[in-house]
């Protein structure tokens, strides 16, 4: 029996030499398993080679595991507890790896950068993970395990599939957070769309709602979300396209059928932009001026012939005069357009802002001769400083064919100065002012009774005055009018105790106290406008100093003068916002009780959108996230990246442990590696 066993062993050892294709490492493993089977299962009989076989068995894995089990048995240690501790340690290590992965994904997604490269182990995500792994032992060990081909883990957290899962988990977390914050509060919707690089229609839907922080303050916030209750939808804002604003088959009509209280608001910024665009194109001279500016901006390389033609037009006094007309108009319309693009703007601010803009334009129109004289003097002074043509030149009259029954001719203007005033300057002003005289919807007029300016007056509000607004939102107009009259008396003493400076831009928060003091004194009849007159005199003195300065410094001084004018216009807009915003009365109501109808009205008025500019700002991220080299990006990946880039504040507030738990629920393998 021993002899046959020895013969069998020799035959097995000679098998590789007889042409078998078994690799040496596999053969060695086979031999180790055979030696282990002698002592564990089959019994040992080869005593002739016993010393060699015993030495091979002592270094085998089976023998070491048996020694470990004997030691645990002597110490009365349970195997199941030991295995559970090993699993817990592995889960802790894996969750630490996931924290590094989440940091890498959130940074790249927030900065709108690509995650993957051309192959599986290339790209910004892997490179950033490797860099952060230098400061994490668990992540560094995990990378070492991935690079080891013999002991490679079955689950790769860094795979493309798990990256996509993590992005979807973060996106869903943002959605659920916003839906939870809104609850039963009123909300409005804003929508806009554009084509991405792959010629697909990218639609951005924004939700505007009230957010309350720990101190009880109310903030109007706009965020990208969906899946909300239509019964609390109180407004919608789009542009003026027929497919959006159509009263029968437009989007606003279809949404109004599902949400009867969803008031449609045509984007005020779009309307004002259309007004300025049509006004600037109402005359041939202004069209030519804007065309030259567009041609200079759109193309960098010009032929000699086209460059000479542009230079010839730029050096004319007529072109300089048109530029100064544009400057005067946009000094008034520019701050209004900027304010309408803000997040905290509401209907009351919009009405006051547009009325103030129209009044300022009408002031120029009433004194058009003096205003034109100033524009002409500035353009001539500019031409002299920059060595341009200081005269308009002669006018070439074009003869018109006179019919047989015509006995009179149109009088032609021979003076170019008079021609620009009559055919350019006055038509531009008239065209803009005429478009500000459109009839306002009755429901928008009712919002003026709830503004700060109306609350500080002593005129009682009747139910008929606010009937249109109350009937639309199914509120009792008599109770609302009574609460409003009572609240006005309380607001005069309580509004000084409420601060809204956090709603202003950061650089204007320091001057908030001056704005508030000037506004209160004006409402009390003791407002002193000497400060504004002094500011105007200082600006006028600065302008005179600029005109008398050295020609080498004229560009710098003109630029500083323009900045001073722009800052004064913005401060004027900030004052209008302070005196007409619904936010301050709402914060007063938030800290009081006894005004249920009025609280509901102010919540609705605060969240009602007036523009769709925030949706357009969100669309600007589309071209950054999905550009030409990333045009094959799938929709889920693209939507997750855009939402994470848009909602950075909510993403940063998310609990990492909860994100890992949600990520672990994506598959059974992830549950086993990340959950206890």
Wavefront OBJ file of the C-alpha trace (Angstrom):
o trace
v 0.000 0.000 0.000
v 2.754 2.555 0.766
v 4.504 1.569 -2.465
v 1.453 2.249 -4.597
v 0.971 5.599 -2.840
v 4.564 6.574 -3.596
v 4.135 5.594 -7.225
v 1.004 7.692 -7.490
v 2.789 10.732 -6.002
v 5.669 10.374 -8.470
v 3.244 10.081 -11.360
v 1.439 13.294 -10.352
v 4.707 15.187 -10.057
v 5.696 14.076 -13.533
v 2.449 15.211 -15.184
v 3.657 18.742 -16.201
v 6.666 17.190 -17.865
v 4.431 14.906 -19.921
v 2.868 17.738 -21.931
v 0.042 18.898 -19.618
v -0.877 22.585 -20.017
v -1.326 23.247 -16.276
v 0.621 26.321 -15.131
v 3.288 25.952 -12.426
v 1.470 28.173 -9.893
v -1.747 26.218 -10.325
v 0.182 22.959 -9.964
v 1.765 24.167 -6.736
v -1.638 25.159 -5.398
v -2.945 21.700 -6.356
v -0.075 20.076 -4.471
v -0.706 22.203 -1.370
v -4.367 21.239 -1.388
v -3.391 17.560 -1.802
v -1.022 17.702 1.158
v -3.643 19.460 3.265
v -6.224 16.809 2.336
v -3.906 14.078 3.696
v -3.976 15.539 7.208
v -7.527 16.964 7.187
v -9.778 14.491 5.397
v -8.090 11.430 3.858
v -5.569 10.555 6.549
v -1.769 10.240 6.214
v 0.006 7.096 4.973
v 3.197 8.273 3.247
v 5.468 7.885 6.257
v 8.514 7.538 4.038
v 8.220 11.297 3.162
v 6.562 12.242 6.445
v 9.016 14.967 7.485
v 8.611 16.809 4.210
v 4.822 16.522 4.241
v 4.530 17.697 7.856
v 6.631 20.798 7.095
v 4.447 21.582 4.076
v 1.298 21.193 6.166
v 2.510 23.521 8.935
v 2.818 26.455 6.513
v -0.557 25.806 4.838
v -3.583 28.086 5.262
v -5.702 25.280 6.684
v -3.229 24.629 9.500
v -3.013 28.335 10.400
v -6.808 28.694 10.449
v -7.008 25.647 12.720
v -4.449 27.150 15.105
v -6.472 30.378 15.186
v -9.677 28.469 15.927
v -7.885 26.544 18.730
v -6.720 29.840 20.251
v -10.238 31.286 20.063
v -11.649 28.121 21.628
v -9.197 28.311 24.536
v -10.136 31.997 25.139
v -13.845 31.163 24.872
v -14.276 33.579 21.884
v -17.268 33.134 19.544
v -16.585 32.921 15.824
v -19.776 34.727 14.825
v -18.832 37.731 16.976
v -15.365 37.808 15.424
v -16.829 37.700 11.933
v -19.269 40.486 12.808
v -16.421 42.662 14.076
v -14.479 42.066 10.887
v -17.519 43.029 8.817
v -18.065 46.181 10.878
v -14.446 47.214 10.395
v -14.753 46.616 6.647
v -17.956 48.695 6.486
v -16.296 51.565 8.353
v -13.425 51.476 5.885
v -15.818 51.429 2.918
v -17.866 54.362 4.261
v -14.657 56.323 4.708
v -13.850 55.621 1.049
v -17.334 56.804 0.104
v -16.781 60.113 1.914
v -13.738 60.799 -0.261
v -15.719 59.785 -3.340
v -18.589 62.139 -2.422
v -16.157 65.031 -1.919
v -14.639 64.404 -5.342
v -17.994 64.131 -7.131
v -19.497 67.201 -5.432
v -16.500 69.395 -6.197
v -16.417 68.483 -9.892
v -20.203 68.700 -10.276
v -20.399 72.054 -8.462
v -17.669 73.493 -10.693
v -19.402 72.009 -13.786
v -16.351 69.964 -14.814
v -16.234 66.570 -16.494
v -15.834 63.511 -14.263
v -14.656 60.831 -16.678
v -11.858 60.676 -19.216
v -11.225 58.523 -22.290
v -10.744 55.260 -20.371
v -11.879 53.744 -17.083
v -8.931 54.967 -14.988
v -8.558 58.426 -16.447
v -10.270 61.750 -15.953
v -10.640 64.435 -13.329
v -12.600 62.222 -10.925
v -9.929 59.519 -10.609
v -7.122 62.075 -10.441
v -8.907 64.064 -7.735
v -9.699 60.871 -5.806
v -6.024 59.875 -5.927
v -4.991 63.282 -4.621
v -7.503 63.224 -1.743
v -6.507 59.622 -0.950
v -3.126 60.928 0.228
v -4.930 62.353 3.263
v -7.173 59.310 3.889
v -5.712 55.932 4.899
v -8.862 54.054 3.918
v -8.990 55.579 0.433
v -5.269 54.958 -0.081
v -5.623 51.301 0.934
v -8.629 50.952 -1.338
v -6.639 52.231 -4.336
v -3.884 49.764 -3.493
v -6.453 46.950 -3.385
v -7.842 47.972 -6.773
v -4.377 47.888 -8.325
v -3.741 44.346 -6.987
v -4.990 41.944 -9.654
v -4.821 38.850 -7.436
v -6.962 40.235 -4.583
v -9.111 42.685 -6.516
v -12.473 43.372 -4.747
v -15.691 42.200 -6.318
v -17.298 45.671 -5.956
v -15.672 48.814 -7.360
v -17.066 51.991 -5.769
v -15.312 54.146 -8.372
v -16.946 52.576 -11.417
v -18.973 54.612 -13.884
v -22.200 52.906 -12.763
v -21.628 53.861 -9.130
v -20.741 57.424 -10.128
v -24.081 57.680 -11.918
v -25.868 56.171 -8.922
v -24.264 58.670 -6.574
v -25.233 61.619 -8.799
v -28.851 60.424 -8.888
v -28.879 60.005 -5.107
v -27.653 63.579 -4.591
v -30.194 64.904 -7.103
v -33.050 63.065 -5.380
v -31.870 64.353 -2.008
v -32.073 67.951 -3.289
v -35.559 67.323 -4.691
v -36.861 65.809 -1.462
v -35.337 68.596 0.625
v -37.061 71.329 -1.366
v -40.400 69.523 -1.466
v -40.211 69.109 2.298
v -39.430 72.809 2.771
v -42.357 73.941 0.641
v -44.952 71.756 2.338
v -48.358 73.436 2.094
v -46.978 76.944 1.482
v -47.801 78.772 -1.771
v -45.318 78.430 -4.596
v -44.931 79.613 -8.174
v -43.298 78.207 -11.274
v -40.955 79.725 -13.858
v -39.940 77.929 -17.039
v -37.603 78.477 -19.955
v -35.922 76.227 -22.510
v -33.151 76.151 -25.077
v -31.339 73.688 -27.329
v -28.188 72.071 -25.993
v -25.156 71.006 -28.009
v -26.765 67.713 -29.060
v -29.811 69.603 -30.479
v -32.062 68.373 -27.671
v -34.504 70.680 -25.920
v -33.214 71.465 -22.425
v -36.015 72.736 -20.163
v -35.341 74.468 -16.844
v -38.209 74.647 -14.348
v -37.778 76.858 -11.291
v -39.926 76.935 -8.173
v -40.212 80.124 -6.143
v -41.330 79.729 -2.529
v -40.879 81.144 0.973
v -38.077 79.796 3.105
v -37.927 80.392 6.869
v -34.676 80.192 8.792
v -34.175 79.499 12.500
v -34.691 83.164 13.431
v -38.141 83.286 11.823
v -37.168 85.433 8.839
v -38.774 84.888 5.473
v -36.728 84.784 2.292
v -38.044 84.522 -1.270
v -35.921 81.800 -2.870
v -35.879 80.346 -6.387
v -34.806 76.766 -6.837
v -34.967 74.124 -9.550
v -37.572 71.530 -8.684
v -40.784 69.674 -9.589
v -43.263 67.106 -8.197
v -45.322 69.461 -6.040
v -49.004 69.828 -5.200
v -50.803 71.926 -7.834
v -53.425 73.043 -5.312
v -50.897 75.451 -3.743
v -49.580 76.783 -7.075
v -50.396 80.514 -7.133
v -48.409 81.890 -10.092
v -46.487 81.195 -13.281
v -44.082 83.314 -15.325
v -42.851 82.747 -18.891
v -41.833 84.815 -21.872
v -44.326 86.187 -24.402
v -44.068 83.416 -27.008
v -47.394 82.087 -28.306
v -46.728 78.539 -27.131
v -46.210 79.921 -23.608
v -48.650 82.829 -23.286
v -51.465 81.516 -25.515
v -54.853 81.809 -23.854
v -56.282 78.609 -25.403
v -53.500 76.119 -26.121
v -50.562 77.901 -24.482
v -48.704 76.476 -21.517
v -50.180 79.028 -19.132
v -53.725 78.058 -20.184
v -53.044 74.331 -19.779
v -51.480 74.850 -16.363
v -54.306 77.168 -15.308
v -56.766 74.348 -16.036
v -54.987 72.172 -13.449
v -54.256 74.990 -10.994
v -57.055 77.627 -11.096
v -55.108 79.996 -8.813
v -51.967 80.035 -10.989
v -51.831 83.671 -12.129
v -49.883 84.126 -15.377
v -47.267 86.914 -15.373
v -45.563 87.914 -18.600
v -41.870 88.378 -17.863
v -41.401 92.093 -17.133
v -37.708 92.012 -18.005
v -38.508 90.580 -21.442
v -41.160 93.216 -22.023
v -38.880 96.088 -21.034
v -36.121 94.629 -23.179
v -38.507 94.446 -26.142
v -39.535 98.060 -25.530
v -35.934 99.254 -25.605
v -35.110 97.100 -28.645
v -38.059 98.360 -30.695
v -37.409 101.946 -29.646
v -33.787 101.743 -30.741
v -34.805 100.388 -34.142
v -37.544 102.912 -34.886
v -35.257 105.165 -36.955
v -32.719 104.460 -39.685
v -29.881 106.291 -37.924
v -30.257 104.266 -34.720
v -30.437 101.028 -36.719
v -27.177 101.908 -38.464
v -25.509 102.836 -35.172
v -26.486 99.576 -33.470
v -25.534 97.634 -36.596
v -22.023 99.103 -36.547
v -21.649 98.236 -32.851
v -22.834 94.700 -33.499
v -20.438 94.290 -36.393
v -17.533 95.456 -34.236
v -18.486 93.014 -31.480
v -19.261 89.952 -33.594
v -16.162 89.696 -35.772
v -12.484 89.910 -34.869
v -10.966 89.597 -38.335
v -11.849 92.224 -40.929
v -10.725 92.890 -44.423
v -9.030 96.166 -45.206
v -12.061 97.422 -47.098
v -14.559 96.658 -44.304
v -12.183 98.046 -41.663
v -11.849 101.315 -43.561
v -15.629 101.518 -43.899
v -16.174 100.976 -40.149
v -13.477 103.515 -39.304
v -15.129 106.080 -41.537
v -18.503 105.603 -39.821
v -17.007 105.669 -36.320
v -15.307 109.009 -36.930
v -18.495 110.868 -37.839
v -20.273 113.278 -35.493
v -23.632 111.668 -36.289
v -22.436 108.324 -34.956
v -21.111 109.954 -31.760
v -24.448 111.747 -31.276
v -26.368 108.478 -31.607
v -24.090 106.925 -29.002
v -24.835 109.708 -26.527
v -28.566 109.247 -27.151
v -28.176 105.550 -26.349
v -26.223 106.434 -23.239
v -28.899 108.809 -21.964
v -31.692 106.287 -22.544
v -29.892 103.295 -21.063
v -28.801 105.249 -17.999
v -32.506 105.209 -17.155
v -33.504 101.780 -18.504
v -30.327 99.952 -17.405
v -30.857 100.017 -13.606
v -34.508 99.028 -14.114
v -33.467 96.007 -16.197
v -30.864 95.084 -13.578
v -33.379 95.271 -10.739
v -35.917 93.175 -12.648
v -33.369 90.377 -12.896
v -33.089 90.058 -9.110
v -34.379 87.115 -7.098
v -36.236 89.174 -4.453
v -38.148 91.406 -6.889
v -41.957 91.320 -6.622
v -44.969 92.962 -8.280
v -44.963 96.028 -6.050
v -41.327 96.784 -6.802
v -41.921 96.255 -10.516
v -44.873 98.646 -10.671
v -43.054 101.384 -8.758
v -39.861 100.876 -10.729
v -41.564 101.068 -14.123
v -43.612 104.103 -13.065
v -40.467 105.874 -11.906
v -38.722 105.007 -15.184
v -41.654 106.355 -17.200
v -41.746 109.565 -15.139
v -38.061 110.206 -15.714
v -38.466 109.690 -19.447
v -41.461 112.039 -19.473
v -39.355 114.656 -17.671
v -36.825 114.496 -20.495
v -39.617 114.666 -23.045
v -41.136 117.774 -21.448
v -37.807 119.620 -21.721
v -36.668 118.056 -24.961
v -34.938 121.161 -26.354
v -32.671 121.574 -23.329
v -31.951 117.849 -23.149
v -31.109 117.714 -26.844
v -28.809 120.689 -26.468
v -26.900 118.881 -23.701
v -26.604 115.716 -25.761
v -25.343 117.677 -28.759
v -22.780 119.608 -26.682
v -21.421 116.390 -25.173
v -21.096 114.745 -28.558
v -19.277 117.765 -30.047
v -16.943 117.944 -27.059
v -16.236 114.225 -27.444
v -15.487 114.724 -31.154
v -13.026 117.552 -30.443
v -11.150 115.570 -27.815
v -10.835 112.428 -29.941
v -10.037 114.264 -33.198
v -13.272 113.337 -34.962
v -15.249 115.244 -37.539
v -16.833 118.140 -35.642
v -19.509 118.909 -38.254
v -22.417 116.890 -39.577
v -21.766 117.715 -43.226
v -24.262 118.504 -45.912
v -27.591 116.766 -46.375
v -28.301 115.299 -49.787
v -32.000 115.716 -50.487
v -33.626 112.954 -52.409
v -36.227 114.150 -54.885
v -39.523 112.348 -54.905
v -41.556 111.966 -58.041
v -44.587 114.261 -57.966
v -47.844 112.929 -59.304
v -50.075 114.864 -61.716
v -52.694 115.840 -59.131
v -50.144 116.862 -56.453
v -49.626 120.598 -55.968
v -47.586 120.612 -52.724
v -44.321 119.082 -51.566
v -43.104 117.858 -48.186
v -40.839 120.326 -46.466
v -37.365 118.821 -46.073
v -35.073 119.592 -43.129
v -31.844 121.110 -44.357
v -30.114 121.367 -40.941
v -28.610 118.051 -39.757
v -28.845 119.200 -36.152
v -32.577 119.720 -36.487
v -32.941 116.523 -38.496
v -31.405 114.356 -35.744
v -33.552 116.019 -33.110
v -36.811 115.598 -35.032
v -36.202 112.227 -36.706
v -34.055 110.426 -34.107
v -34.094 111.852 -30.569
v -37.797 112.688 -30.218
v -39.101 109.479 -31.909
v -36.949 107.316 -29.607
v -38.373 108.973 -26.483
v -41.944 108.902 -27.808
v -41.709 105.240 -28.746
v -40.543 104.217 -25.260
v -43.040 106.371 -23.354
v -45.987 105.217 -25.452
v -45.278 101.604 -24.538
v -45.317 102.435 -20.818
v -48.919 103.628 -21.104
v -50.417 100.175 -21.547
v -53.456 99.367 -19.438
v -52.585 97.374 -16.329
v -54.612 94.321 -15.361
v -57.008 95.044 -12.501
v -55.536 92.330 -10.300
v -52.106 93.992 -10.524
v -53.581 97.323 -9.439
v -54.885 95.705 -6.248
v -51.347 94.808 -5.182
v -50.555 98.496 -4.672
v -52.836 98.623 -1.604
v -50.530 96.168 0.173
v -47.249 98.009 -0.502
v -45.187 99.756 2.171
v -46.120 103.160 0.776
v -49.832 102.367 1.091
v -49.437 100.984 4.620
v -47.906 104.270 5.824
v -50.882 106.343 4.614
v -54.095 106.980 6.555
v -56.605 106.185 3.798
v -58.908 103.256 4.665
v -59.148 100.403 2.189
v -62.597 99.308 1.043
v -63.461 95.701 0.089
v -64.239 96.786 -3.474
v -60.659 98.041 -3.861
v -59.146 94.592 -3.405
v -62.020 92.486 -4.740
v -60.205 91.365 -7.909
v -57.252 89.931 -5.982
v -59.365 88.308 -3.247
v -61.831 86.772 -5.705
v -59.041 85.239 -7.787
v -57.509 83.492 -4.768
v -60.897 82.685 -3.117
v -60.397 84.893 -0.056
v -62.991 86.883 1.871
v -62.514 90.488 0.733
v -64.390 92.010 3.694
v -62.246 90.205 6.274
v -59.087 90.982 4.335
v -59.944 94.704 4.150
v -60.653 94.840 7.909
v -57.385 93.105 8.736
v -55.495 95.409 6.367
v -56.894 98.576 7.981
v -56.010 97.287 11.453
v -52.577 96.156 10.380
v -51.711 99.573 8.936
v -51.938 101.159 12.385
v -49.779 98.415 13.873
v -47.243 98.480 11.040
v -46.322 102.151 11.522
v -44.854 101.331 14.936
v -43.543 97.826 14.204
v -41.800 98.321 10.860
v -38.829 100.075 12.514
v -38.091 96.906 14.478
v -37.771 94.690 11.399
v -34.552 94.514 9.394
v -34.489 93.638 5.689
v -30.911 94.664 4.946
v -29.966 91.023 4.346
v -32.082 91.127 1.176
v -29.938 93.906 -0.328
v -26.680 93.310 -2.205
v -23.700 93.018 0.146
v -22.088 96.297 -0.892
v -25.310 98.222 -0.127
v -26.044 96.696 3.272
v -23.804 99.262 4.998
v -25.891 102.130 3.607
v -29.184 100.501 4.558
v -29.592 102.699 7.677
v -29.279 105.860 5.561
v -31.876 104.571 3.085
v -34.290 103.733 5.898
v -33.827 107.086 7.662
v -34.376 109.070 4.469
v -37.484 107.056 3.590
v -39.097 107.444 7.045
v -38.422 111.188 7.144
v -39.912 111.565 3.680
v -43.098 109.760 4.728
v -43.366 112.044 7.793
v -43.045 115.187 5.673
v -39.623 116.249 7.021
v -37.478 114.679 4.325
v -34.549 116.850 3.316
v -33.376 116.449 -0.257
v -30.273 118.564 0.248
v -28.106 115.444 0.372
v -29.283 114.320 -3.051
v -28.837 117.827 -4.425
v -25.324 117.929 -2.982
v -24.614 114.591 -4.601
v -25.889 115.911 -7.925
v -23.787 119.077 -7.546
v -20.718 117.011 -6.729
v -21.288 114.850 -9.789
v -21.765 117.978 -11.908
v -18.568 119.480 -10.471
v -16.716 116.244 -11.166
v -17.968 116.316 -14.725
v -16.699 119.905 -15.150
v -13.317 118.936 -13.749
v -13.203 116.028 -16.169
v -13.936 118.268 -19.124
v -11.169 120.719 -18.092
v -8.580 118.004 -17.427
v -5.642 116.842 -19.440
v -6.436 115.011 -22.655
v -4.238 112.057 -21.670
v -6.426 111.420 -18.621
v -9.782 112.070 -20.283
v -10.587 108.385 -20.802
v -9.966 107.513 -17.156
v -11.984 110.451 -15.887
v -14.890 109.743 -18.236
v -14.878 106.155 -17.066
v -14.963 107.203 -13.395
v -17.752 109.658 -14.186
v -19.788 106.894 -15.813
v -19.215 104.641 -12.782
v -20.440 107.389 -10.434
v -23.570 107.845 -12.545
v -24.209 104.095 -12.663
v -23.772 103.756 -8.885
v -26.180 106.609 -8.227
v -28.772 104.985 -10.488
v -28.385 101.656 -8.682
v -28.744 103.330 -5.287
v -31.884 105.015 -6.553
v -33.226 101.592 -7.543
v -32.332 100.164 -4.119
v -34.320 102.935 -2.441
v -37.314 102.117 -4.620
v -37.004 98.468 -3.648
v -36.903 99.338 0.046
v -39.962 101.562 -0.127
v -42.142 99.113 -2.095
v -41.128 95.521 -1.298
v -43.625 93.105 0.245
v -40.868 91.414 2.256
v -40.854 93.828 5.179
v -44.633 93.716 5.865
v -44.490 89.929 5.590
v -41.744 89.757 8.208
v -43.815 91.948 10.519
v -46.801 89.638 10.038
v -44.618 86.586 10.609
v -43.869 87.785 14.150
v -47.490 88.675 14.970
v -50.828 86.859 15.004
v -54.447 87.681 14.287
v -54.163 88.375 10.546
v -54.818 85.029 8.780
v -56.221 86.463 5.530
v -53.554 89.133 5.334
v -50.787 86.587 5.967
v -52.085 84.473 3.087
v -52.204 87.515 0.773
v -48.650 88.608 1.585
v -47.297 85.083 1.128
v -48.844 84.978 -2.336
v -47.667 88.461 -3.302
v -44.114 87.736 -2.158
v -43.714 84.542 -4.169
v -45.446 85.782 -7.340
v -42.750 85.940 -10.047
v -42.374 88.951 -12.297
v -39.568 87.713 -14.568
v -38.126 84.484 -15.921
v -34.526 85.714 -15.730
v -33.606 83.153 -13.072
v -34.539 80.376 -15.498
v -32.289 81.940 -18.123
v -29.440 82.096 -15.607
v -29.930 78.385 -14.949
v -29.883 77.768 -18.707
v -26.452 79.392 -18.892
v -25.132 76.328 -17.041
v -26.391 74.072 -19.834
v -23.737 75.198 -22.309
v -21.041 74.871 -19.627
v -21.998 71.377 -18.476
v -22.827 69.962 -21.927
v -20.431 71.416 -24.463
v -19.194 70.031 -27.782
v -16.879 67.369 -26.354
v -19.603 66.121 -23.977
v -22.514 66.118 -26.413
v -23.206 62.376 -25.926
v -24.004 62.765 -22.238
v -27.110 60.852 -21.132
v -30.080 62.799 -19.781
v -29.973 61.527 -16.174
v -26.284 62.340 -15.834
v -26.838 65.780 -17.391
v -29.834 66.622 -15.167
v -27.949 65.604 -12.023
v -24.936 67.769 -12.879
v -27.076 70.842 -13.634
v -29.108 70.519 -10.420
v -26.007 70.025 -8.248
v -24.350 73.046 -9.871
v -27.493 75.156 -9.344
v -28.274 74.126 -5.751
v -24.864 74.250 -4.098
v -26.216 75.514 -0.781
v -28.626 72.605 -0.354
v -25.995 70.076 -1.448
v -23.496 71.425 1.086
v -26.087 71.123 3.860
v -26.805 67.454 3.062
v -25.842 64.822 5.629
v -23.055 62.639 4.262
v -24.106 59.596 6.291
v -27.631 59.811 4.879
v -26.231 60.123 1.360
v -24.179 56.969 1.875
v -27.234 55.137 3.247
v -29.303 56.156 0.222
v -26.454 55.142 -2.086
v -26.237 51.724 -0.402
v -29.889 51.045 -1.217
v -29.121 51.079 -4.961
v -28.053 47.394 -5.024
v -27.701 44.364 -2.773
v -23.926 44.354 -3.204
v -23.721 47.948 -1.933
v -25.956 47.083 1.028
v -23.580 44.284 2.007
v -20.516 46.544 1.865
v -21.929 49.758 3.363
v -24.718 48.848 5.795
v -24.545 46.951 9.069
l 1 2 3 4 5 6 7 8 9 10 11 12 13 14 15 16 17 18 19 20 21 22 23 24 25 26 27 28 29 30 31 32 33 34 35 36 37 38 39 40 41 42 43 44 45 46 47 48 49 50 51 52 53 54 55 56 57 58 59 60 61 62 63 64 65 66 67 68 69 70 71 72 73 74 75 76 77 78 79 80 81 82 83 84 85 86 87 88 89 90 91 92 93 94 95 96 97 98 99 100 101 102 103 104 105 106 107 108 109 110 111 112 113 114 115 116 117 118 119 120 121 122 123 124 125 126 127 128 129 130 131 132 133 134 135 136 137 138 139 140 141 142 143 144 145 146 147 148 149 150 151 152 153 154 155 156 157 158 159 160 161 162 163 164 165 166 167 168 169 170 171 172 173 174 175 176 177 178 179 180 181 182 183 184 185 186 187 188 189 190 191 192 193 194 195 196 197 198 199 200 201 202 203 204 205 206 207 208 209 210 211 212 213 214 215 216 217 218 219 220 221 222 223 224 225 226 227 228 229 230 231 232 233 234 235 236 237 238 239 240 241 242 243 244 245 246 247 248 249 250 251 252 253 254 255 256 257 258 259 260 261 262 263 264 265 266 267 268 269 270 271 272 273 274 275 276 277 278 279 280 281 282 283 284 285 286 287 288 289 290 291 292 293 294 295 296 297 298 299 300 301 302 303 304 305 306 307 308 309 310 311 312 313 314 315 316 317 318 319 320 321 322 323 324 325 326 327 328 329 330 331 332 333 334 335 336 337 338 339 340 341 342 343 344 345 346 347 348 349 350 351 352 353 354 355 356 357 358 359 360 361 362 363 364 365 366 367 368 369 370 371 372 373 374 375 376 377 378 379 380 381 382 383 384 385 386 387 388 389 390 391 392 393 394 395 396 397 398 399 400 401 402 403 404 405 406 407 408 409 410 411 412 413 414 415 416 417 418 419 420 421 422 423 424 425 426 427 428 429 430 431 432 433 434 435 436 437 438 439 440 441 442 443 444 445 446 447 448 449 450 451 452 453 454 455 456 457 458 459 460 461 462 463 464 465 466 467 468 469 470 471 472 473 474 475 476 477 478 479 480 481 482 483 484 485 486 487 488 489 490 491 492 493 494 495 496 497 498 499 500 501 502 503 504 505 506 507 508 509 510 511 512 513 514 515 516 517 518 519 520 521 522 523 524 525 526 527 528 529 530 531 532 533 534 535 536 537 538 539 540 541 542 543 544 545 546 547 548 549 550 551 552 553 554 555 556 557 558 559 560 561 562 563 564 565 566 567 568 569 570 571 572 573 574 575 576 577 578 579 580 581 582 583 584 585 586 587 588 589 590 591 592 593 594 595 596 597 598 599 600 601 602 603 604 605 606 607 608 609 610 611 612 613 614 615 616 617 618 619 620 621 622 623 624 625 626 627 628 629 630 631 632 633 634 635 636 637 638 639 640 641 642 643 644 645 646 647 648 649 650 651 652 653 654 655 656 657 658 659 660 661 662 663 664 665 666 667 668 669 670 671 672 673 674 675 676
